Amino acid sequence: MENDHIKHLQGFLGLTGYYRRFFKNYWRITTPLTKLLKKDAFSWTLEETNAFEHIKEAMCQAPVLATPDLTKPLLWNVMM
């Protein structure tokens, strides 16, 4: 059963990690969750719940998940 929880947590962190550049202090917020991935360290507490809820809420905010307004010009930021 614990392996299923770890796989789900890995999936969640993988999905949110893709958007980490939009989160201020992403690594700090997710530290309690990534600690759970260590061998024999899975013990979900209030700290992990708060981290999970914080990231989940942030994923629903406009800067991360927004549909482009195609009536306005698109601006591209190319980093080299």
C-alpha positions, 0 to 999 in steps of 0.5 A: 500500500505504501508503494502506491502512495509513493507512486502517487506522490512522485506523479504529483511532484512530477506534474507540479515540478514541470511548473516550478518556475512559476512558483516562488520557493517551490523547493521550500514548499515541497521539501516535506513532500520530497522527504517522504520519498526517502527509503522507509520515511513515509509518514504523512503528517500535518506538515505534508498536508499543508505543503500538498494543499499549498501547491495544489492551490497554487496550481489553480492560480491564473499565472500557472494555468491560464489560457492565452488571450488570442485577441492580444499580441503574444510576447515571447521571452527567449532565453539563451 
